[in-house]
Amino acid sequence: MLTVFSAPVPSQSDNNMRDIFLSRINDRSARVVVVGLGYVGLPLALEFARAGFKVAGYDVNDSAVRALMDGRSHIQDIPDAELRRELDRGTFHASSDESVMADADAILIAVPTPLVKTRDPDMRYVLAAVDAVARHCHPGLLTVLESTTYPGTTRELMQP
C-alpha cells in the first residue's frame, strides 16, 4: 500500500522537494531505511542495496541485527554470501538504533501483522513502527507501508 500525503495544491517548495527526491532516486543517492528485517523487509532492503542505494535496516531485535552485521542471514531465501556481499560493498547495514531514520529520504515499513483470534491483523507492530518513524519525520520524507493489512490503514492509523 503506497500513500503519499501532500498539500492539495503543490507549492513551489513541494515541487522542489519532489524534484530533489526524484534526482536522488535517479542518481542512487537517496537514503533508504527498511523498518523490520524479517522475511519481507530483509529481501526488500537487499534489493535496494543491489540497485545501488545506501540502505539501513532497522529492527528492534538486537540479536537478529548482530547476526546480520556478522553476515549471518536468518531468512532462508537470503544466503549468507548475498548478505555479506552488500555488507562488504557498504550498501547495507542493520541497526537497532532508530536514529538511522533521521536522515532517510524514504522509509519502508515491513513489520509483522499476525492475525489475532478474530482473524483481524494485530497492528501493534505497525503502530510501534509508525511511532518510531514519526519521531524522525521531516519534510520530503516518503513513507511506505509494506506490511499486509486492511485498506485504510495508512489513512486511519499512520496519517494521524
Secondary structure, DSSP 8 states (H G I E B T S, - for coil): -------SS--HHHHHHHHHHHHHHHTT--EEEEE--STTHHHHHHHHHHTT-EEEEE-S-HHHHHHHHTT---STTS-HHHHHHHHHHTSEEEES-GGGGTT-SEEEE-----B-TTS-B--HHHHHHHHHHHTT--TT-EEEE-S---TTHIIIII--
